[in-house]
Structures are given as C-alpha cells and as structure tokens.
Amino acid sequence: IKKSVMTGQVLKTEKKLPIKDVTITAYAASKKEKVVFSDQAGAYSFAELKPGTYRFVFEKSGYRKIVRDNVIIKLDEILQMNIEMTEIKHFDLMPSPMHFTDF
C-alpha cells in the first residue's frame, strides 16, 4: 500500500524561532490517527498517513492552540505545512490588577 507524508516546521510568530516539543495530532474522521512531536529545529513529520481529509492540531503549553481543518492528504504526495504559534503572554492569563481597584 502506498502512503503519504506530511512534514513541516513550527515557529514562534514573533521571532520565527523554532519551537520544540509541540504535540501535533492528526485526526481523520474525528478519530485520532497519529501523534508526533516537533524536534529541536521545530521540524515534524507524519510518515505513512492514509490518503484522506485530516484535522491537524498543534499544541504546546504556553502557546495558543492551532487547528488546521480539511487538510487533504493525497497518495504518494509530500505535503508541507509550516505553522506559526503565538506565545500566550502572562497578561493574557491573569486578570489585570486594575479590576480590583475600581471599587
């Protein structure tokens, strides 16, 4: 059986630096197919994906989750998908102290 490959790189939006240890999950028909992790260079690859339509989810703590829906994987094709992830800044998570002083 012939298989398809998807590769790419995960970078920080701000400085375009690679992000390692990003969890990348491939879902086909809402079933989890395969999970890979980005390496030191931010690179990842899925070998041996069956052709079809996939959803890819990129997750790492401290970053906003990225979802790519309706990615079509074709037989004997190498698809490249580079992703940029935005760091969640500390002030995005914490309520501003200003809210407590308005009374």
N, C-alpha and C positions, 0 to 999 in steps of 0.2 A: 504494500500500500504506500502510495506516495504521500508525503507530508509537507506541511508548510512551516515557515519560520517567521517569527516576528522579533525584531530587535529594536533597540533604541537607547536613548540616554535620558537620564533625569537630571535636570539642572535647577539651581536656585534662580528664581525670576530676577532677583536684584543683581547679583554679580556674575550670573551664568557659571557658578561653580558647581561641580558635580555633587550629587547627594548620594551617599551610600546607605545601604540597608533600608531602602524603600521597599515596602511589600507591594508587589504587583500581582493582582489576582485576575485571571481570565475566567469569565463566565460565558457559557454557551447555553442558551435557552434557560437562563436563570439557575443553571447548575454549575457549581464550582468545578472548573476543569483542571486548573493548574495554578500553582503559586510560585513565583520566583522573586529574588531579591536583587536590587542593584548593587554593583560592586564599588570598589574604591573610586573608579572613574565615572560612576553614575550609570554605567552600562548595564543593560539587562537583555536577556533574550529568551524567547519561548521557542523551543525546538519541537517539532512533531505536534503541531496543532492540527486538528482535523479542519478541513475547509468548512466555512460557515460564518454566521454573524455572531460577533462577540461583544461583550462589555468588558472593558478593562478598568480596574480600579487601582489607583496609585495612592498608597497611604504610608505616612510616617508621622510619629508623634511630633508635635511642634510645627507641623505643616498643614495647610488646607488640603483636604482630600480632593483628588482629581478623578473624575469619571469620564470615560470615553465610551459612548454607546454606539451601537450599529457599526462596528468596525468589521469590514468584510475581509475574511481570510480566504485567499484562493489557493488552489492546488499548485504546488511547486512554485510558490512565489515567496520572495522575501519582502516583507513589509517593514518599513522603518517608521517608527513613531517616537519622536523626541518630545519630552514633556517638560514643562517648567512648573515648579511648585513654589508657592509663596509661603514664607515663614509666617507663623502666627505670632505677632508681636505681643509682648507681655500685656500691653494696654488693651489688646483685643479681648483678653480673657478676664481681666479684672474690672469690676465696676470702678468708675472714676471716684476718687475720694470726694470730689466736689459734690456728689449727690448727697453726702451725709451732712454737708454744712449749710444746706439751703433752708433749714428749719426756721 
